[in-house]
Amino acid sequence: MPSELRSKDVFINCPFDDAYKPTFHAILFTVYYLGFAARCALEVDDASELRLNKIERIIEQCTYGIHDISSVALSGANLPRLNMPLELGLFLGCKRFGGAAQRKKACLILDSDPLG
């Protein structure tokens, strides 16, 4: 059974590492300051729920999304972080292929390449 779309919920899709923490906090502050509710994979710490299922459920419930895919790049020996483009794809897939409520979704995509 589909979850109800919550008009003030914003799915935050970004890195959760220490280097990104100031940006994450700025996004959270802005979302809350504007009267919205920030949602992300960190909100529930239930090891019995698969991470992908949790993310799917949260995305399904959120009208808005902020997706920072700027960390998706080869960097020396580090592999790119591909979970963020996957979560963006899930969000856009809900918008494209979901029911009438899901088609109301809107998102902001942050990237390091302004032309990308």
N, C-alpha and C positions, 0 to 999 in steps of 0.2 A: 504494500500500500504506500503510495507516494506521500512524502512529508509535505506539510503546508509551507508555502513560500512566505518568508517573513520580510516585509517591505523595508525594514530598517537594518537588516543584517548585511554585513559586508565581509566576504571571504577574503582573508589576507593570505596570499601565496608568495612567500619570500624565504630567504635563508634565515635560519635561526642560530647562526654561529655568532661568536662574540664580536667579530669585526663588523657585522651588519646590525648589531643591537641598537646603536644610536638611531639608525634609519628606521628600524622596526618600531622603536619607541615613538619617533616622530609621526609615523603613520598611525599608530594606535591613538596618540594624543589627538591628531586631526580628526580621525573618525569619530571618537567620543565627543570632541568639542562641537562637531557639527550635528550631534544628536543621533548618531548611528551606533550600532552595536558591532564591534569587531569580533570575528570568528576565525579560528584557525585550528590546525591539527593539534596544537598544544593545549587546547581547552579541555580535553578529556584524557585522562591518564588511566585507561582501562586496557590492560594487556590482553584481555580476552576478546577485544574487538580489533579485527585486522585494520591496520592503518589505512589501506585503500578504501575499505568499507566506511570507515569514519570520515575520510575526506569526501567520498561520494555523498554521504548523508548531509554533511555540512554544506557542500556546494549546492545540493538540491534545495536546501532551505534558504539560501541567500539570494537576494535580488541583485546585489552588487558584488563586484570582485575587484581587488587590486592585486595585480600579478607582476612581480618584479622578476624578470627573466635575465637581468643583467649579469648574473653569475654563470650563465650558460656559455662558457668559452673554455678552450684549452688553455691551461696555464702551467707551463713547465711540465712537471711529471703528474700534475693533478688532472684527473678526469673531469669533464664538465658535469654540472649538477643537472641531471635530466628529469628529476622529479617535478621541478617547477613548470617546464613546458608540458609535461603530462597533465598536471593539475589545471593548467590553462586550457589544454585541449578538452578535458572533462567539462570545464565550465562552458566553453564554446559549444561543445556537443550537446549539453543540456539546452542551451539557448536555441540551437539549430533544430534539434530533433525532439525536444520535449514538447509537452502540451502548451496550451495557451499561456499559463502562468509562467512557465520556464522561458518562453520567448520574450518575456519582459525584462530579462536579465540585461545588465549593462556592466561594462568593466573598463578599468584603466590598466594599460599595459606599460610597464616601465622597462626600458632597455638601455644598454650602454651605447648603442648605435642609433642615433636619432632617425636614420633613414631605413633601418632594418625593418 
